[in-house]
Amino acid sequence: MTVRCAFAAALPGWQGELTLEMPSGADIERVLLRAQDELSHRLGAQASAVLSLPVWQQGAVGIFGEICERSRKVAVGDRVELYLPLKVDPKAARRERAQRNQTEKGRNPLSRKPSRA
């Protein structure tokens, strides 16, 4: 029996989703290996740049946005996702944007409370 699942990633050099047929009882690690094989056939000469990324061995993986272990078994209809690490901390980026909008007194003119009359 086979399990039909999907693999999705947004990697430098390739972004998209692949539909894969996996043997029953396959885990995420096997799905990643199968996705690498499929991408090597589809991308040809460009495959080495995409498949040499360390995220394939060390990156976080999940199913439908839920991070999980690579040993987790896939079920029919699952979408296995390979996640890249964040380049910028979202909190730090927000602080930087807020800092740029502050006045010399440390207030943000856009968030001023209305004056009471």
SERO-4910 file (N, C-alpha, C, O; in steps of 0.05 Angstrom, whole numbers):
BEGIN
 pado doro    nc1    nc2    nc3   cac1   cac2   cac3    cc1    cc2    cc3    oc1    oc2    oc3
  Met    A     17    -24      0      0      0      0     18     25      0     39     25     12
  Thr    A      9     46    -13     24     70    -15      9     93     -1    -16     92      2
  Val    A     24    113      6     13    137     19     19    161      0     42    165     -7
  Arg    A     -1    175     -8      3    199    -24      5    223     -6    -13    229     10
  Cys    A     28    237     -8     33    260      9     46    282     -8     51    277    -32
  Ala    A     51    304      4     64    327    -11     88    336      4     90    332     29
  Phe    A    106    348    -10    130    360      1    130    389     -8    126    395    -32
  Ala    A    134    408     11    134    436      4    158    450     17    166    444     40
  Ala    A    170    469      2    192    484     13    195    510     -4    187    511    -27
  Ala    A    208    530      8    215    554     -6    245    558     -2    254    572     15
  Leu    A    260    545    -19    289    545    -18    301    564    -38    288    570    -58
  Pro    A    325    574    -33    338    590    -54    343    572    -79    357    552    -77
  Gly    A    331    579   -101    334    563   -125    311    546   -132    308    537   -155
  Trp    A    293    541   -113    269    525   -118    248    531    -97    254    531    -73
  Gln    A    224    536   -106    201    540    -88    178    525   -100    172    527   -123
  Gly    A    164    510    -83    140    496    -94    132    473    -77    140    470    -54
  Glu    A    116    456    -89    104    433    -76    106    409    -95    100    412   -119
  Leu    A    114    386    -84    115    362   -100     96    342    -88     92    340    -64
  Thr    A     82    327   -106     65    305    -97     81    280    -99     93    274   -119
  Leu    A     82    265    -76     99    241    -75     82    216    -67     63    219    -51
  Glu    A     89    193    -78     77    168    -70     98    154    -53    120    148    -62
  Met    A     92    149    -28    110    136     -9     99    110      0     75    106      1
  Pro    A    117     91      7    107     66     18     94     70     45    101     89     60
  Ser    A     75     54     52     62     56     78     82     53    100    100     37     99
  Gly    A     80     70    120     98     70    143    123     87    139    141     87    156
  Ala    A    124    103    117    147    120    112    147    143    132    126    154    140
  Asp    A    171    151    140    173    174    158    182    199    143    187    198    119
  Ile    A    184    221    157    190    247    144    218    245    131    222    257    110
  Glu    A    237    232    144    264    230    133    263    217    106    278    225     88
  Arg    A    247    196    102    245    183     76    232    201     56    239    201     32
  Val    A    213    217     64    200    236     46    220    256     36    220    264     13
  Leu    A    237    266     54    258    285     47    277    273     26    285    286      7
  Leu    A    285    248     30    303    234     11    290    232    -16    302    236    -37
  Arg    A    264    224    -16    249    221    -41    246    248    -55    249    250    -79
  Ala    A    241    270    -40    239    296    -51    266    305    -63    266    318    -84
  Gln    A    288    299    -50    314    305    -61    319    291    -88    329    303   -107
  Asp    A    311    265    -89    313    250   -115    297    263   -137    306    267   -159
  Glu    A    272    270   -130    254    282   -149    264    309   -159    263    316   -183
  Leu    A    275    325   -141    286    351   -148    311    349   -165    315    365   -183
  Ser    A    327    329   -159    351    325   -176    344    319   -204    358    327   -223
  His    A    322    304   -209    313    298   -236    301    322   -249    306    327   -273
  Arg    A    285    337   -234    271    361   -246    290    384   -252    286    398   -272
  Leu    A    309    389   -234    325    413   -237    350    409   -254    362    428   -263
  Gly    A    358    385   -257    382    379   -274    407    391   -262    414    386   -239
  Ala    A    420    408   -278    446    420   -270    443    439   -246    462    443   -231
  Gln    A    420    451   -242    416    469   -220    411    455   -193    411    467   -172
  Ala    A    407    429   -194    400    414   -170    422    415   -149    415    415   -125
  Ser    A    447    415   -156    468    414   -136    467    438   -117    473    435    -94
  Ala    A    460    462   -128    459    485   -111    436    483    -90    439    491    -68
  Val    A    414    472    -99    391    469    -81    395    446    -61    388    449    -37
  Leu    A    405    424    -70    407    400    -53    432    401    -35    434    384    -17
  Ser    A    450    419    -39    473    421    -21    469    438      3    486    441     20
  Leu    A    445    450      5    439    467     28    439    450     54    428    428     54
  Pro    A    450    460     76    450    445    101    422    441    113    419    424    131
  Val    A    403    456    104    376    454    115    364    426    110    347    417    126
  Trp    A    373    412     90    364    385     84    371    365    107    355    347    113
  Gln    A    394    369    119    402    351    141    395    362    169    389    346    187
  Gln    A    395    388    172    393    400    199    368    417    203    361    424    225
  Gly    A    355    424    181    332    443    183    308    432    197    304    407    199
  Ala    A    292    450    207    267    442    220    247    432    199    246    442    176
  Val    A    231    412    206    211    401    188    184    401    203    183    402    228
  Gly    A    163    400    188    136    399    200    116    388    180    122    383    157
  Ile    A     92    384    191     69    376    175     48    396    179     38    400    201
  Phe    A     40    410    157     20    431    158     25    452    179      7    460    194
  Gly    A     51    461    180     58    483    198     64    475    227     71    492    243
  Glu    A     61    449    233     67    440    260     95    426    260     98    405    247
  Ile    A    114    437    274    141    426    275    140    399    288    127    395    309
  Cys    A    154    380    276    155    353    287    182    340    282    199    351    268
  Glu    A    185    316    293    210    301    289    211    288    262    190    283    250
  Arg    A    235    284    252    239    271    226    231    242    226    227    230    205
  Ser    A    228    230    250    220    202    252    190    198    251    180    175    251
  Arg    A    174    220    250    145    218    250    136    205    224    145    212    202
  Lys    A    117    187    226    105    174    202     86    193    188     72    209    201
  Val    A     86    191    162     67    208    146     42    192    141     42    168    138
  Ala    A     20    207    139     -6    196    134    -16    206    106     -4    224     95
  Val    A    -37    194     96    -48    202     71    -56    231     72    -70    240     90
  Gly    A    -47    247     52    -54    275     50    -37    294     65    -41    318     64
  Asp    A    -17    284     80      1    302     95     18    319     76     25    310     54
  Arg    A     24    343     85     43    360     70     67    364     88     66    379    107
  Val    A     89    352     80    114    354     95    128    380     86    131    385     62
  Glu    A    136    396    105    148    422     99    176    424    110    181    415    133
  Leu    A    194    436     95    221    440    103    225    470    108    220    486     90
  Tyr    A    233    477    132    234    505    140    262    516    140    281    502    150
  Leu    A    266    540    130    291    554    131    292    570    157    272    579    167
  Pro    A    316    574    168    318    591    192    312    620    185    317    628    163
  Leu    A    302    635    205    296    663    200    322    678    198    341    673    212
  Lys    A    323    697    179    346    714    176    347    737    195    368    746    203
  Val    A    323    746    204    321    769    222    301    761    244    279    749    238
  Asp    A    307    767    269    289    762    291    265    781    288    269    805    287
  Pro    A    240    771    287    217    789    283    214    810    304    206    833    298
  Lys    A    221    804    329    219    824    350    240    846    346    233    870    349
  Ala    A    264    839    338    285    859    333    277    877    309    282    901    310
  Ala    A    265    865    289    257    881    265    235    901    273    235    924    264
  Arg    A    216    892    289    195    910    298    206    933    315    198    956    311
  Arg    A    224    927    333    237    948    350    251    968    332    250    992    338
  Glu    A    265    959    312    280    977    294    261    995    279    266   1019    276
  Arg    A    239    984    269    219   1001    255    207   1021    274    203   1044    266
  Ala    A    201   1013    298    189   1032    318    209   1054    325    202   1077    328
  Gln    A    234   1046    328    255   1066    335    258   1087    313    262   1111    320
  Arg    A    255   1080    288    258   1099    267    235   1119    267    238   1142    258
  Asn    A    211   1112    277    188   1129    277    185   1146    302    167   1162    305
  Gln    A    203   1143    321    201   1159    346    212   1187    342    229   1192    325
  Thr    A    201   1205    358    210   1233    357    234   1235    377    242   1215    389
  Glu    A    245   1259    379    267   1263    397    260   1259    426    278   1254    442
  Lys    A    235   1262    433    226   1257    461    220   1228    466    212   1220    488
  Gly    A    223   1211    446    218   1182    450    189   1174    446    182   1152    454
  Arg    A    174   1191    434    146   1184    429    142   1179    399    155   1191    382
  Asn    A    123   1162    393    116   1157    365     93   1176    358     72   1174    370
  Pro    A     97   1193    339     76   1213    332     51   1199    321     29   1212    321
  Leu    A     53   1175    311     30   1162    299     12   1149    320    -11   1144    315
  Ser    A     22   1145    344      7   1132    365     -1   1151    387     -7   1143    409
  Arg    A     -2   1177    380     -9   1198    399    -38   1195    408    -55   1191    392
  Lys    A    -43   1198    434    -70   1197    444    -84   1223    437    -72   1244    438
  Pro    A   -109   1222    430   -124   1247    425   -125   1264    450   -129   1254    472
  Ser    A   -123   1291    446   -124   1309    469   -153   1312    478   -172   1311    462
  Arg    A   -156   1316    504   -183   1319    515   -189   1349    516   -173   1365    524
  Ala    A   -213   1356    508   -221   1384    507   -237   1391    532   -245   1414    535
***
